[in-house]
């Protein structure tokens, strides 16, 4: 009588993503090493960029013609001794290399100096103006990012249609329009009034100054925000739309979309779950750069609408020039952009695992 042979155990092939080259199981630490190297490289690049910004901010604004002391004392009877005293107080009589080393030493400890014209620490001035800028540009960035992503996706998915041509034409036109010119035009039409259109909105400022509180104050601020936010949204959404449309069009002919349709997925599901996520990488970069603009504000728009934010403060400082203030604002503006770019770079491998390997 023959005995039944015992079947050989089946061999399950090892998952390459969970194993090393020699076939050993890949630990979580080893799996995370490519991302950690990617993050370290990007963080080092951001640190170098911040140091370059620090150096550039010092020398860039000293090229501007003009004497801060003479500008601030213009129209006032001052003697040469008084001018020399002011230059000594501001440290402008020191050699350039000593001014630079003092500036870098203080900046690395968070001290951005003291404003010439306001006689107050630069950090305090920035902290006072930052909320108004965050409110204005933050609202605009959220609105035009959402609007641009939505319209860009629809235009690309229906490319060649009347809606696509209309959206693209309007976006190209608005993207080409200078923001200050558009702001002035909106003031003329909707603040001053033109023809049958009455003046509906204030010409500038953040509030009426009539002492409202609570909900009435919030409505007053929102009323003043309409035109500057509309200006920023009109210019910003156009860029977002065009970038998202271009990225999605590049994905339209991919084989994986054909496979998804062959499996019976609806067109909306193919767009939302397959095409759009793969087209988001360039748009993510732009969205985070726009978030960097939230701290930087919009110098031209804030100046046109007399908005009491960092943009208007930068314009005031530049007219003197108030060297500590323009240097500090430049560092804050550029630093916000670098940090937002770093966050976008760190998010890339999470959106697309191929990045950072």
Secondary structure, DSSP 8 states (H G I E B T S, - for coil): ---------------GGGB-TTS-B--HHHHHHHHHHHHHHHHHHHHHHHHHHHHHHHHHTTSS-S-HHHHHTTTS---HHHHHHHHHHHTTTS-HHHHHHHHHHHHTTT---B-TTT-SBHHHHHHHHHHHHHHHHHHHHHHHHHHHHHHHHHHHHTTTSHHHHHHHHHHHHHHHS-HHHHHHHHIIIIIIIBTTB---S-SS-S---S---HHHHHHHHHHHHHHHHHHHHHHHHHHHHHHHHHHHHHHTT-HHHHHHHHTT--HHHHIIIIIHHHTHHHHHHHHHHHHHHHHH--HHHHHHTT--SHHHHHHHHHTTT-HHHHHHHHHHHHHHHHHHHHHHHHHHHHH-TTTT-
